[in-house]
Amino acid sequence: DKQWRALTAVQGLPSNGVYVVLPHREFVYAGTLSGLAQINAGRVINTFKDSNSKLTHNWVTAMVSANGRLFVGTYGGGVFELTPSGEFVSFAGDIGKQSVNPNAMATDGQRLYGGTLEGAWVLDLDSGKWTRLKRELPAATVLSVAADGDKVYFGTTSGIAEITINDAIATER
C-alpha cells in the first residue's frame, strides 16, 4: 500500500514554507524559509541553519546539483556549496551576499547560473571563476534561469533574454 505522507515542522523540517526540493546522491534536500533539511527514507535526518552551520542566511531559495556537487542559493546570503562532509562553503567573497531568487538557479554541466536582484552570476565549474551578467539582460532582476545546450534563458522583470553563454562571458570580461 502506497500512501501520501507529509513532512512538516512537526517531523523536523526547519519550516513548513518549502521553496525548493532536490534529490542529490542518496538524500533529498528541502530548502525552507528557516533552513535546509536533509531527508533520507522519508525522515529528516539533519537540518542546517545559521545557528548550527556556516549557512549565514536561513531562507534557502534555490538548489542545483552539478557534477556531483550541491549548490544552495539563499536570499541575502548568496550561494553556498554543501560539501559531502556536510560543511557549507560560501561564495560571498567572490560575488557578495546576493539574494538568489526562488528557483533561479540552473546548470548546463559546465557552469552554474544564479539569478539575483542584481543580474545573473555564472560560475565556471572547472576554473571556479565567477562572471556577472547584467548588460545582456533586459532587467537586473532575474527571476528564473534555464539552460539548454549552449543557450541560457534568463527570465527577468522585463522579459526573457536568450544568451549564447560563451559570447556573453567574453563580452563581460
N, C-alpha and C positions, 0 to 999 in steps of 0.2 A: 504494500500500500504506500503510494507516494502522496505526501501531504505538503501543502504550503506551510511554511513556518516563517515567523517574523523574528528578526533580530532587532532589538531596541536598546535603549539605555538600560533597561531592566536586565538584559542579558549581557551588558558590558560595553555597548557602543559608547563612545565619548559623548555623542549627541544623537538625537533622533533625526536631525537635519543632515541627511546624507547627500553630498553633492556629486560624488564620483565613486564608482566601484570598478576595480580592475583585478582580474586574475593574473598572478605573477608567480612563477615557479609553482610550489605546492600550496600556495596561500591565495586567499582573496583579500584584497585591501579595500577598505571603505574610508573615504575621505569625508569628514564631517565638519560641521561648524565649530566643533570643540576638540579636534584632533584626528589622528589616524588610527584605525583599528586594523589589526592583523587577525584574519579569520582562518581557521583550519577545521575541516569536518563540521561546519555549521556552528562553530563556537568561537567566540572572541578569545584569542589566546594572548594578545598583547595590545596595549594602546600606547600611542606616542603623543605627548603633549609638550608644551613649553616647560611644564613643571618637572618632567621626568626624562627629557631628551634634549638634543640640540636643535629641535624644531623651535623656531623663535615665534611663530605665529600659528595659532591653532586652526584657523579656518583653511582647511585643505579643499582647494577648488578644482584641481586637475591632476591627473597622473598619466604617465606613459611608461610602457616597458619597451626598452630599445636595446637590442644586442645583449640581452640578459641583465641589463641594468634597470633599476626602478627610479624614475624621476617623479618628484612630487612638487606641484605648484601650490603656492599659498597666496592668500590675499593679504598683502602688506609685508610679507617676509621673503618673497621671491621664490626661487627654485632651489630645491634640495635634491640630493641623491641619497636614497636609503641603501646603504651597503648591505651585503649578505650577512654581516655580523650584527646588523641592527643599529648601526650608527648613521646619523644624518651628517652629510657634508653640504654646507651652504655654498651657493654661488653668488652670494650678496657682494663679495669682494670684486667680482667680475662685472655684474650687471646691476647691482644695487638691490634694495629690498622692494622689488616690484610687486604690484598687485596683479597676479595672474588671474585672468577672468575665468569663470566657471567653464570647465571642459575646453578651454582654449589652449590645448597642447596636442601636438601630433609629432610623428616621426616618419621618415622615409627609410630608416635603417642606417643612413649615413649622418643624418642631422636630427636634432631635436628642435622643435619650433614652439615658442610660447607667446601667446597673445596677452598683452598687458594694456594698461591705461595709457602707456607712453610708447606705443608702437609694438613691433614684434621683435623677439630676440631669437637668434639662431645659434645653436651650439653644434660645432663640428665634433662629432663623437670620437673621431680619431685624434685630432690635434688638441681638443679641449678649448679651442678658441671660440669666443662668442662674437657675434656681429649683430648690430641693431639695425633693423629696417624701419624706416619712417617715411623717407621721401617717396618711396614707391606706393605708399598706401593712401587711399582716398581720405582716411581719417586716422588720427593717432590711436583711438580706442579700438583695439582688436578684440572682438567678442568670440570668434571661432576660427579654427585652423584645420585644414585638411590637406594631406599630401598624397599625390598620385603621380608616380614616376618622377620626372624632372620638374613638374609643376607643383606649386603650392598655392592654396587658396586661403586668403585671409578675409574673413567676414568682419567688416568694421561698422561703425555707426553711420557711415556714408556709402555703403555698398560693399561689393566684393572686389578684391584685387586678385588676379591670376598672375602669378610671377614665376618665371623660369629662374630657379633659385641661384644657379651659378652666375647668371648675368647680374642678378640683384646684389649678390655679395661682392662681386667685382666692382660694382658701382659704389658701394658703401665704403670700400677700402681706400 
